[in-house]
Amino acid sequence: MENREFLEQIQQYAVRIGNAGDKELYGSGTLFLVSKRKKVCVLTAAHVVYSLMGKIKKQELKICLTCKDKKDDIHCIIVDDTKCICIYSEYNKNKRKKEFFNDLALIDIPWESWMDDMTGFRLASGNSGVEIKGYGFPLSLDEEKDRSLADLFAGIECLTGTIESQNVGRLAIKYDVHTGSDIERDSIMEGYSGTGLFSLETDGICYRGLVSCSRGDKTAGYTMWATDAGKITELMKENNIEIECPESFEPYGKLVADEFSEYKKNSKRIWNGATYKLIKNQGISPKDFEVQTRSVFLCAGERKLCDEFWKGKLKELVVMKEIQEVACEELINPIMQLPSRCGGKDVVLKFLCTEYKAEYILGKMIEDRQFAKDGEYRNNMILLVNSPKGHDNHMTIIPRADCRSIMTDIADDSTCIEELSELTENILGEDQKNAEFDIIKGVMENCNIAAFGSGRLMDVLTKDTIEKMKTKWNSFLEELWEI
């Protein structure tokens, strides 16, 4: 995506929050698609709407949310009921310093047909050094709306800056300004408050947070606090708002297709044909795999809204169906047969999307009781660790031999035989439960578990024919299962 497209896209998310009567400016917000063609809300700073709720209850005030569609048509959505406004329960403020904490609110609004053409964005916590941009409505430009032939979007302006640090759910941001030097910092923030802040990544647009308030005193320069995007999922959970899975794998198929080099036309054709059959002929959709979005393992964002999650899942499905020849009805929990050189035994493939480094995952699984009696994981298993390019896990490979070493180290570090037996019950046989330490350790150092990063799937999928893909895949499995 080019910078021009990025700016056009995030401008479509911008919302002006004002008085429905005299159009007085209160702040800015972001149109957030919770579930396509079903539910949408506006994200903003809590302090923008908190002080208005009393008047709304008394029917003395109505809020006007002004949006612009892809055709540049203006839409005004009226909010006259406080039940539509959800303030984050942890929100608090320091009136004397004009400082806000957990400064987040959402306004629930009805879906309208003009929103059908809009695309969503993914939520991602802010990281130091990330450049951000966002469109809001600064107070200094608000008078533009009153000029001849102008509309309520005439005062929109792009705010740019860089995330300097993250602290307790807040982002410290150094921002650029294009207003006159006589404008107070707080006046700038008064209009920009609630503005969504985005970054352009290789895998799409990320919502990093929203403008809250000025940071430090006037001598600190143009620096501000923003509420981190990670707080949004907490606010939604408080209000029983559930982010739904995408309706189709189709957009993710196209995203992966764009990853193929220009000269890999045959590979791309195979990919497009395979995804078409899965989506159109077999009717497989993200909702079939919703349970996998609820993993207990660390995730920096919301899996249901994460392009990387669904891209990785679709790559796995294509490899399992086209190369491993797993039946469609078994793709939810695929069991694959290893090559004859590996003994030809059956193993379970487990898709795992997490921020944990691959080498720590087995330890976390045991610690979190994932190998215990009611846990999800067991012996004879290969972990597919999904991650984007650039992540340490992307191209990782942890062969069976290395996994055995890791499990042996975990056993050596254990100080309670009974606890170790309970935590690893799914690895032990019936006759090995509650056994002596040496027996339990012996089972763990002979376990059949391996792990690899999702980047390895593209090594297979970029081959020119299905036969070459199968050869590459089998060769990789032999390397992975090596002891």
RODREN-881920 format. One line per 3 residues: number of its first residue (from 1); for each residue x, y, z of N, C-alpha, C. Coordinates in steps of 0.1 Angstrom, whole numbers. Atoms other than C-alpha are relative to their C-alpha. Example, Ala and Ser with C-alpha at 12.3 -4.5 7.8 and 13.67 -1.06 7.14 Angstrom:
1	9,-12,0,123,-45,78,9,12,0  -9,-11,0,137,-11,71,-8,11,8;
//
This chain:
1	8,-12,0,0,0,0,9,12,0  -7,-12,1,13,34,-10,-4,10,11  3,-9,-10,14,63,14,-13,8,-3;
4	12,-7,4,-13,81,-6,-13,-8,4  12,9,-3,-37,51,-2,-2,-1,15  1,1,-15,-29,48,35,-7,13,5;
7	6,-13,-5,-38,85,41,-15,1,-4  14,0,5,-70,82,20,-8,-10,9  8,11,-8,-80,50,40,-2,5,14;
10	2,-3,-14,-74,64,75,-9,13,1  9,-12,0,-92,97,65,-15,-5,0  13,6,0,-123,75,59,-5,-4,14;
13	4,4,-13,-122,64,95,-3,12,9  1,-12,-9,-122,100,109,-15,4,2  14,-4,-4,-153,111,128,1,14,8;
16	0,-13,-7,-160,147,139,-12,-1,10  9,1,-11,-178,148,173,-4,14,4  4,-13,-2,-199,179,177,-15,1,5;
19	13,-2,-5,-232,194,189,-10,-1,-12  10,2,11,-262,184,167,-7,13,-3  7,-12,2,-276,219,171,9,11,-7;
22	-9,-11,5,-249,246,167,13,-5,-6  -12,6,5,-222,222,155,13,3,7  -11,-2,-8,-199,231,183,9,-12,1;
25	-10,11,0,-167,210,182,3,-6,14  -4,6,-13,-162,185,211,13,-8,-1  -12,8,1,-135,163,197,-1,-9,-13;
28	-1,9,12,-126,135,172,-2,-14,4  1,14,-3,-131,98,169,3,-8,-13  -4,10,11,-126,67,147,-11,-10,-2;
31	10,10,4,-152,46,129,7,-14,1  -6,13,-3,-145,10,141,-10,-11,-3  9,11,4,-161,-20,124,2,-12,9;
34	-2,11,-10,-167,-46,151,-3,-13,-8  3,12,9,-184,-71,127,-6,5,-13  4,-5,13,-189,-66,90,-15,0,-2;
37	14,-2,3,-224,-53,81,-9,-4,12  9,2,-11,-236,-59,116,2,10,11  -2,-9,-12,-220,-38,143,12,10,-3;
40	-10,-10,2,-200,-6,142,-1,10,12  0,-9,-11,-189,19,169,10,11,-3  -9,-11,1,-170,52,172,9,-1,13;
43	-10,-1,-11,-138,51,194,4,14,2  -4,-13,-3,-129,83,211,6,1,15  -5,-2,-13,-114,97,243,-12,2,10;
46	11,-1,-9,-136,94,274,-3,14,4  2,-13,-5,-131,130,284,-8,9,-11  8,-7,10,-147,141,251,-15,-1,2;
49	15,3,-2,-181,126,259,-5,0,14  4,2,-14,-180,121,297,-8,12,5  7,-12,-6,-190,157,305,-13,4,-7;
52	12,-3,8,-218,157,279,-12,-9,4  10,10,-2,-237,127,293,-12,5,9  10,-5,-8,-256,146,319,-11,8,-8;
55	9,-8,9,-271,170,293,-8,-9,-10  7,9,9,-279,141,270,-11,-7,7  10,7,-7,-298,123,297,-12,9,2;
58	11,-10,-3,-318,155,304,-6,5,-14  5,-4,13,-325,158,266,3,14,-3  -4,-14,3,-307,192,266,10,0,-12;
61	-11,0,9,-281,180,241,-1,-13,-9  -1,12,9,-277,157,211,14,1,-6  -13,0,6,-243,147,197,-2,-4,-15;
64	0,3,14,-237,147,160,14,-6,-4  -12,7,5,-211,122,146,0,1,-15  -1,-3,14,-200,134,112,10,-9,-6;
67	-9,9,7,-185,109,88,0,3,-15  -1,-2,15,-175,109,51,2,-14,-6  -2,13,7,-179,78,28,10,1,-11;
70	-9,0,11,-158,68,-1,-3,9,-12  4,-9,11,-178,90,-25,0,14,5  -1,-13,-5,-171,120,-3,-13,6,5;
73	13,-4,-5,-207,122,8,1,1,16  0,-2,-15,-212,135,44,-12,-7,6  10,7,-7,-232,115,69,0,4,15;
76	1,-4,-14,-244,128,103,-9,-10,8  6,10,-8,-253,102,129,-3,7,14  4,-7,-12,-273,116,159,0,-10,12;
79	0,8,-12,-267,102,194,-7,8,11  8,-7,-10,-294,112,219,-3,-9,12  3,9,-11,-292,83,244,13,-5,6;
82	-13,4,-6,-264,77,269,2,-15,1  -2,14,0,-270,40,267,9,-4,-11  -9,3,12,-251,41,234,15,3,3;
85	-14,-5,-4,-220,56,252,6,-9,11  -7,8,-10,-196,33,270,13,6,4  -12,-6,-5,-170,49,292,8,-12,7;
88	-9,10,-6,-140,27,302,-1,1,15  2,-1,-15,-145,18,339,12,5,7  -13,-4,-6,-108,26,347,3,15,-3;
91	-3,-14,4,-111,61,333,0,9,13  -1,-10,-10,-100,89,357,8,12,-5  -7,-12,5,-86,124,354,5,8,12;
94	-6,-10,-9,-65,150,372,-4,14,-5  5,-13,6,-85,182,367,11,11,1  -10,-11,-2,-57,204,381,11,0,-11;
97	-10,1,11,-32,191,355,-5,-2,-14  6,3,12,-57,185,328,6,-13,-6  -6,13,4,-44,149,326,-10,-11,2;
100	10,11,0,-64,118,318,7,-14,0  -5,14,-1,-58,81,325,-11,-10,-5  9,9,6,-74,52,306,-11,7,-7;
103	9,-9,6,-90,78,285,-6,-6,-13  5,8,11,-112,57,263,-15,-2,2  15,2,0,-149,55,253,-4,-5,-14;
106	5,3,13,-169,40,225,-15,3,-1  14,-4,3,-202,51,210,-6,-10,-10  6,10,8,-224,23,197,-10,7,-10;
109	9,-7,10,-241,34,164,-5,-11,-9  6,10,9,-263,16,139,8,-1,-13  -7,2,13,-248,1,107,-8,6,-11;
112	7,-6,11,-257,20,76,6,-5,-13  -4,6,12,-254,9,40,12,6,-6  -12,-6,6,-227,34,30,13,-6,7;
115	-12,6,-6,-204,15,54,4,-13,-6  -2,13,5,-206,-17,34,14,0,-8  -13,0,8,-176,-6,12,12,2,8;
118	-11,-3,-9,-154,1,42,8,-12,3  -8,11,-5,-125,-21,52,5,3,14  -4,-2,-13,-114,-26,87,15,2,2;
121	-14,0,-4,-80,-23,105,2,-9,11  -2,8,-11,-63,-43,130,6,8,12  -5,-7,-12,-55,-33,166,14,-5,4;
124	-13,4,-4,-19,-33,177,6,10,10  -6,-9,-10,-2,-19,208,11,8,-6  -11,-9,5,22,10,202,14,-4,4;
127	-14,3,-3,59,3,200,9,13,-2  -9,-12,1,87,29,205,6,0,-15  -6,-2,13,99,44,172,-10,-1,-11;
130	10,1,10,67,37,153,-5,14,-4  6,-13,5,56,66,131,-15,-2,-2  15,0,0,19,74,134,-6,12,-7;
133	8,-10,6,-7,94,115,-14,-1,4  15,1,-3,-43,103,122,-7,13,-4  8,-12,4,-70,126,109,-10,4,11;
136	9,-6,-10,-88,148,135,-4,14,-4  6,-13,2,-105,181,139,5,10,10  -6,-10,-9,-82,207,156,-9,12,2;
139	8,-12,-3,-99,236,173,4,12,-9  -6,-11,7,-76,260,154,-6,1,-15  5,1,14,-92,249,120,-15,-1,0;
142	14,3,-1,-128,246,132,-8,11,-7  8,-11,6,-139,280,118,-1,-3,-15  1,2,14,-133,266,83,-14,-6,-5;
145	14,6,3,-167,248,85,-10,11,-4  10,-11,2,-184,282,84,2,8,-13  -3,-7,12,-169,294,52,-10,-4,-11;
148	9,3,11,-189,295,19,3,-13,-7  -1,13,7,-195,261,3,8,-10,8  -8,9,-9,-176,244,32,-10,-10,7;
151	7,10,-8,-188,213,51,7,-2,13  -6,3,-13,-181,199,85,14,-7,0  -13,7,1,-150,181,72,11,10,-5;
154	-9,-10,4,-134,214,61,12,2,10  -10,-2,-11,-115,216,94,8,-12,3  -8,12,-3,-99,181,92,15,3,-3;
157	-14,-2,1,-62,179,96,7,-13,3  -8,12,-3,-35,152,96,10,2,11  -10,-1,-11,-16,147,128,10,-10,-2;
160	-11,9,2,18,131,125,9,0,12  -10,0,-11,43,120,151,7,-14,1  -7,12,-3,64,92,166,-2,-4,14;
163	1,6,-13,58,69,195,14,0,7  -12,0,-8,85,75,221,1,-11,10  0,11,-11,75,50,248,-14,-4,3;
166	13,5,-5,47,30,263,1,-1,15  0,1,-14,37,33,299,-14,-2,6  13,3,-6,8,16,317,-12,3,-8;
169	11,-2,9,-15,16,288,-1,13,-7  0,-13,6,-5,50,276,13,1,-9  -11,-2,9,17,60,247,5,15,1;
172	-6,-13,0,41,90,249,4,3,-15  -2,-2,15,41,106,214,5,15,-2  -5,-13,5,61,135,199,-7,3,-13;
175	8,-2,12,40,151,173,4,14,-7  -3,-12,8,44,177,145,-13,9,0  12,-8,0,21,207,144,1,10,-12;
178	1,-9,11,10,230,115,-8,12,3  8,-12,-4,-8,256,135,9,11,5  -8,-11,-3,4,290,145,6,-1,14;
181	-7,2,-13,28,294,175,-8,6,11  8,-6,-11,2,314,194,-11,-9,5  11,10,-4,-21,283,197,6,-8,12;
184	-5,8,-11,-18,267,231,-1,-15,-3  -1,15,2,-9,230,232,-14,-6,4  12,6,-5,-41,223,252,-12,2,-10;
187	10,-3,10,-62,240,225,1,-10,-12  -2,10,10,-47,217,199,-6,-13,4  4,13,-5,-54,186,220,-16,0,1;
190	15,-1,-2,-90,199,227,-7,-5,-13  7,4,13,-99,194,190,4,-14,-4  -5,13,5,-77,164,183,-3,-11,10;
193	3,10,-10,-88,146,215,-9,-11,-6  8,11,5,-100,111,205,4,-4,-14  -5,3,13,-82,111,171,7,-14,0;
196	-7,13,2,-72,76,160,13,1,-6  -14,-1,5,-35,71,154,4,-14,-6  -2,12,8,-25,46,127,15,0,-4;
199	-13,2,7,7,32,113,-2,-9,-12  1,9,12,13,16,79,11,-10,1  -10,11,-1,29,-18,81,-1,-8,-13;
202	0,8,13,38,-43,54,-12,-9,-1  12,8,1,7,-63,63,-13,8,1  12,-8,-1,-17,-34,64,0,11,10;
205	1,-12,-9,-30,-6,86,-3,-5,14  1,3,-14,-26,-8,123,-5,12,8  5,-11,-10,-46,13,149,8,-2,12;
208	-9,1,-11,-21,21,176,-6,6,13  6,-7,-12,-42,43,200,-7,12,-4  7,-12,3,-60,75,203,5,12,9;
211	-5,-12,-7,-51,111,213,-8,2,13  6,-2,-13,-57,118,250,2,15,5  -3,-14,-6,-40,150,264,15,3,-2;
214	-14,-4,0,-8,170,265,8,-7,10  -9,7,-9,22,155,282,10,10,5  -9,-10,-6,43,175,307,-5,14,-1;
217	3,-14,0,44,213,309,3,6,-14  -2,-6,13,47,238,281,14,-1,-5  -14,0,4,85,236,281,4,-14,-7;
220	-3,13,6,83,199,270,-2,0,-15  2,-1,15,73,210,235,-13,-8,-3  13,7,5,47,192,214,1,-15,2;
223	0,14,-4,44,159,232,-13,-2,7  13,3,-5,12,142,242,-1,-15,5  4,14,-4,-3,111,258,-11,-5,-9;
226	11,6,7,-24,87,238,-3,-13,7  4,13,-6,-44,57,251,3,-11,-10  -5,11,8,-29,25,238,-12,-9,-5;
229	11,8,6,-51,3,215,-3,-13,8  3,12,-7,-47,-27,238,-11,2,10  11,-3,-10,-73,-10,262,-13,-2,-7;
232	13,1,7,-100,-13,235,-7,-13,3  6,13,-2,-105,-50,239,-6,-1,15  5,0,-14,-109,-45,277,-13,7,1;
235	12,-7,0,-135,-19,272,-12,-8,-7  10,8,7,-154,-41,248,-5,-12,8  3,11,-9,-153,-70,272,-9,4,11;
238	8,-6,-10,-167,-48,299,-15,2,-4  13,-3,5,-197,-40,277,-6,-12,-8  5,12,7,-202,-76,263,-1,2,-15;
241	-1,-2,14,-193,-64,229,11,-10,-6  -9,10,5,-177,-93,210,4,2,-14  -5,-1,14,-155,-89,180,-2,-14,-7;
244	3,13,8,-167,-115,154,11,-3,-10  -10,5,10,-146,-136,131,-5,6,-14  4,-4,14,-145,-124,94,-9,-10,-6;
247	10,8,6,-172,-138,72,7,-10,-10  -6,8,10,-148,-152,46,16,1,0  -15,0,2,-111,-162,39,4,8,-12;
250	-4,-6,13,-113,-144,6,10,11,0  -10,-11,0,-95,-112,15,13,-4,4  -13,4,-4,-68,-131,32,7,-9,-11;
253	-6,7,12,-63,-153,1,7,10,-9  -6,-11,8,-57,-121,-18,13,6,6  -12,-6,-7,-32,-108,8,11,-10,-1;
256	-11,9,2,-12,-140,6,4,-1,-14  -4,0,15,-13,-140,-32,9,11,-3  -9,-11,2,4,-106,-30,14,-3,5;
259	-13,3,-6,33,-122,-11,8,-8,-10  -8,7,10,43,-143,-42,7,9,-9  -8,-8,9,71,-129,-63,-7,0,-14;
262	6,-1,14,61,-117,-98,3,-12,-9  -3,11,9,79,-146,-114,-5,-13,4  6,13,-5,61,-172,-93,-14,-1,-4;
265	14,0,5,30,-172,-115,-6,-13,2  6,14,-2,25,-210,-114,-4,-2,14  3,2,-14,27,-210,-76,-12,8,4;
268	11,-9,-3,3,-181,-74,-13,-6,-6  12,6,6,-22,-199,-98,-4,-12,9  3,11,-8,-20,-230,-76,-7,5,13;
271	5,-6,-12,-26,-209,-45,-14,5,-2  13,-5,2,-56,-191,-60,-10,-11,-3  9,11,2,-71,-224,-72,-3,-7,12;
274	3,8,-12,-67,-241,-39,-9,8,10  9,-8,-9,-82,-212,-19,-14,1,-5  14,-1,6,-111,-209,-44,-8,-13,4;
277	7,13,-3,-119,-246,-38,-4,-1,15  3,1,-14,-117,-243,0,-12,10,3  10,-10,-3,-138,-211,1,-13,-2,-7;
280	12,1,8,-163,-215,-27,-6,-14,0  5,14,1,-166,-253,-31,-3,-7,13  1,7,-12,-161,-265,4,-7,9,11;
283	7,-8,-9,-176,-235,22,7,2,13  -7,-2,-12,-148,-232,47,2,15,3  0,-14,-3,-148,-199,66,8,2,14;
286	-7,-2,-13,-129,-183,96,-8,-4,12  8,4,-11,-159,-190,118,2,-15,4  -3,14,-3,-150,-227,116,11,-2,10;
289	-12,1,-8,-118,-219,135,0,10,11  2,-10,-10,-132,-194,160,6,-4,13  -5,5,-12,-122,-216,189,15,2,2;
292	-14,-2,-1,-85,-212,180,4,15,2  -3,-14,-3,-88,-174,184,0,3,15  2,-2,-14,-94,-179,221,12,-7,8;
295	-12,6,-6,-59,-194,229,4,8,12  -4,-6,-13,-46,-187,264,14,6,-2  -13,-5,2,-12,-178,249,1,14,-4;
298	-2,-14,2,1,-143,247,-2,4,-14  2,-6,13,-11,-122,218,-1,15,2  -1,-15,-2,-4,-85,213,-13,7,-5;
301	12,-6,6,-37,-79,195,-12,-9,2  12,8,1,-71,-94,188,0,-9,-12  -2,10,11,-68,-126,168,-11,1,-10;
304	12,-1,9,-103,-122,153,2,11,-10  -2,-11,9,-92,-89,137,14,0,-6  -14,0,5,-56,-99,129,1,-7,-13;
307	-3,5,13,-47,-103,93,10,-12,0  -11,10,-1,-16,-123,102,-6,-14,5  6,13,-5,-37,-149,121,-7,-7,-11;
310	8,7,10,-61,-156,92,9,-3,-12  -9,4,11,-33,-155,66,7,-13,3  -8,12,-4,-13,-181,85,-9,-12,0;
313	9,11,-1,-44,-202,91,-3,-5,-14  4,4,13,-53,-202,54,12,-7,-7  -12,7,6,-17,-212,44,0,-14,6;
316	1,13,-5,-20,-241,68,-10,-9,-6  11,8,6,-53,-252,53,3,-5,-14  -4,4,13,-39,-252,18,10,-11,0;
319	-10,10,-1,-9,-272,28,-6,-13,4  6,12,-5,-30,-297,47,-9,-7,-11  9,6,10,-56,-301,19,7,-4,-13;
322	-6,2,14,-35,-299,-13,12,-9,1  -13,7,-1,-2,-314,-1,-1,-12,9  1,11,-9,-9,-335,29,-13,-9,-2;
325	12,7,4,-43,-345,14,-9,-4,12  9,2,-11,-62,-342,47,-15,3,-5  14,-2,4,-100,-345,42,-5,13,6;
328	6,-13,-4,-120,-312,45,-6,0,14  7,1,-13,-140,-324,75,10,-2,11  -10,3,-11,-107,-331,94,10,12,1;
331	-9,-11,0,-91,-297,87,0,8,13  1,-8,-13,-102,-282,121,11,-5,9  -10,6,-8,-79,-307,139,8,-10,-9;
334	-6,9,9,-57,-321,112,10,-10,6  -10,10,-4,-39,-354,117,7,-4,-13  -7,3,13,-12,-360,91,10,-12,2;
337	-9,11,0,9,-390,82,14,4,-4  -13,-4,3,46,-385,83,6,-9,-11  -6,8,11,68,-397,54,6,-13,6;
340	-5,13,-4,80,-433,55,13,0,7  -13,-2,-6,115,-422,64,-1,4,15  3,-4,-14,100,-408,96,-8,-11,8;
343	8,11,-6,82,-441,104,-14,0,-4  14,0,5,50,-431,87,-11,1,10  10,-1,-11,32,-425,120,-8,12,-2;
346	9,-12,0,3,-401,125,4,9,11  -3,-11,-10,9,-368,143,-11,10,-2  9,-11,0,-14,-340,152,7,13,-3;
349	-6,-14,3,-7,-305,137,-8,10,8  6,-10,-8,-15,-277,161,4,14,-4  -3,-14,4,-18,-241,149,0,9,12;
352	-1,-8,-12,-6,-217,175,5,14,-4  -4,-14,3,-4,-179,172,2,8,13  -4,-6,-13,15,-162,200,12,9,-1;
355	-12,-8,0,41,-136,209,11,-7,7  -11,8,-7,60,-161,230,10,-5,-11  -10,6,9,93,-171,214,-2,-15,0;
358	3,15,2,91,-207,201,7,-8,10  -8,8,-9,118,-220,224,-6,0,14  6,-1,-13,98,-209,254,-14,-6,1;
361	14,4,0,64,-223,243,-2,-13,8  3,12,-7,68,-258,257,0,2,15  0,-3,-14,77,-245,291,-13,7,4;
364	12,-7,-3,47,-222,290,-12,-10,0  11,10,1,25,-251,279,-1,-8,13  0,7,-13,35,-271,310,-4,8,11;
367	3,-10,-11,33,-241,333,-15,3,0  14,-4,1,-2,-233,320,-9,-12,0  8,13,-1,-14,-270,324,-5,-4,-13;
370	5,4,14,-18,-275,286,3,-14,-3  -2,14,2,-3,-310,289,-6,-8,12  7,7,-11,-24,-318,320,-12,-8,-5;
373	10,9,4,-53,-342,320,-11,7,-9  10,-7,8,-78,-316,306,6,10,-10  -6,-10,9,-53,-297,285,-2,-4,-14;
376	3,1,14,-54,-293,248,12,-8,-8  -12,5,7,-19,-306,239,5,-14,6  -5,13,-4,-3,-341,241,12,-4,-9;
379	-12,5,7,25,-363,227,-4,-2,-15  2,2,15,29,-370,189,-7,12,-6  5,-13,4,24,-334,180,10,9,-7;
382	-9,-10,7,39,-308,156,-7,14,2  6,-14,-3,33,-271,166,4,9,-12  -2,-10,10,29,-246,138,-2,13,6;
385	0,-13,-7,38,-213,153,-1,12,-10  3,-10,10,22,-185,133,6,14,5  -6,-13,-3,40,-151,131,2,8,-13;
388	-3,-8,12,46,-122,107,15,0,-4  -14,-2,4,78,-116,87,7,9,10  -8,-8,-9,105,-102,109,-1,-5,15;
391	1,5,-14,93,-120,141,10,-12,1  -9,11,-2,118,-144,156,-5,-14,-3  6,13,3,93,-173,152,-2,-3,-15;
394	5,1,14,87,-167,115,6,-12,-7  -7,11,7,113,-191,101,7,-10,10  -6,9,-10,121,-210,133,-2,-15,-3;
397	2,15,1,125,-248,133,6,-6,13  -5,7,-13,128,-268,166,-3,-14,-2  2,14,3,133,-304,156,-4,-8,12;
400	4,9,-11,121,-333,177,11,-2,10  -11,2,-9,156,-337,191,2,12,10  -1,-12,-9,157,-301,204,-11,1,10;
403	12,0,-9,122,-304,218,2,-10,12  -3,10,-11,134,-335,238,9,6,10  -10,-6,-9,163,-315,252,-7,10,9;
406	8,-10,-7,139,-287,262,-8,-7,11  8,7,-9,116,-311,279,8,-7,11  -9,5,-10,145,-328,297,4,10,10;
409	-4,-12,-8,157,-294,310,-12,4,10  12,-4,-9,121,-287,323,-1,-10,11  1,11,-10,121,-321,341,11,2,10;
412	-11,-2,-9,155,-314,356,-2,12,10  2,-12,-9,143,-280,370,-12,-2,9  12,3,-9,112,-296,386,4,-4,14;
415	-4,3,-14,113,-298,424,-11,-9,6  11,8,-6,80,-318,429,-4,-11,-11  3,10,10,75,-352,412,-15,-1,-2;
418	14,1,1,38,-352,419,-6,11,-9  5,-11,8,33,-318,403,4,-2,-15  -4,3,13,54,-328,373,-8,-10,-7;
421	8,10,6,34,-359,368,-14,5,-4  14,-5,3,1,-340,369,1,9,-12  -1,-10,11,13,-312,346,3,-7,-14;
424	-3,6,12,25,-337,320,-8,-13,-3  7,12,0,-2,-363,323,-4,-5,-15  3,4,14,-11,-362,285,12,-5,-7;
427	-12,5,7,25,-371,276,3,-14,6  -2,13,-7,27,-400,301,-10,-10,-4  9,11,2,12,-434,295,-7,-3,14;
430	7,4,-12,-13,-449,321,9,-6,10  -9,7,-9,15,-470,336,11,9,5  -11,-9,-4,38,-440,339,-4,11,9;
433	5,-11,-9,16,-416,359,4,-4,14  -4,1,-14,28,-410,394,12,-10,2  -12,8,0,60,-429,386,11,7,7;
436	-12,-7,-5,95,-422,399,5,11,-9  -5,-11,8,112,-391,387,8,-4,-12  -8,5,11,137,-410,365,-9,-5,-12;
439	9,5,11,108,-427,346,-7,12,-7  7,-12,6,89,-394,341,10,8,-9  -10,-7,8,121,-377,329,3,-8,-12;
442	-3,8,12,128,-406,306,-11,1,-11  11,-2,10,94,-402,290,1,13,-7  -1,-14,6,99,-365,285,12,1,-9;
445	-11,-1,9,133,-369,270,-1,-9,-13  3,8,12,118,-394,245,-14,4,-6  13,-4,5,87,-374,237,1,3,-15;
448	0,-2,14,76,-369,201,-8,13,-3  6,-14,2,70,-331,197,10,8,-8  -8,-9,8,84,-306,172,-7,13,-3;
451	7,-13,3,77,-270,162,7,7,-11  -6,-8,10,82,-247,133,-8,13,-3  7,-13,2,74,-211,122,-8,0,-13;
454	9,0,12,47,-203,96,7,5,-13  -7,-4,11,73,-188,73,4,-12,-9  -4,12,7,83,-223,64,-11,-5,-10;
457	11,5,9,49,-229,47,2,7,-13  -2,-6,12,57,-203,21,12,-6,-8  -11,8,7,90,-222,13,-6,-11,-9;
460	6,11,7,67,-250,3,-10,5,-11  10,-5,9,39,-230,-14,5,8,-12  -6,-7,11,63,-211,-37,6,-9,-10;
463	-5,9,11,73,-243,-56,-10,0,-11  8,-2,13,60,-245,-92,-11,-10,-2  10,10,2,40,-277,-90,-4,-6,13;
466	5,7,-12,20,-297,-64,11,-11,3  -10,10,-3,46,-325,-68,12,5,7  -12,-7,-6,75,-302,-60,-3,5,14;
469	4,-5,-13,55,-288,-31,0,-12,10  0,12,-9,50,-324,-17,14,-4,3  -14,4,-2,87,-332,-22,7,9,11;
472	-6,-9,-10,97,-300,-3,-6,-2,14  7,2,-12,71,-306,24,5,-12,7  -5,13,-6,82,-342,30,15,1,5;
475	-14,-2,-4,119,-332,31,0,8,13  0,-9,-12,111,-305,57,-5,-8,12  5,8,-11,91,-330,78,11,-9,5;
478	-11,9,-4,121,-354,78,10,8,8  -9,-8,-8,143,-326,90,-6,3,14  7,-4,-13,117,-316,117,0,-11,9;
481	2,11,-9,113,-351,130,13,-7,3  -13,6,-2,150,-358,132,3,-1,15  -5,1,-14,165,-371,164,15,-4,0;
//
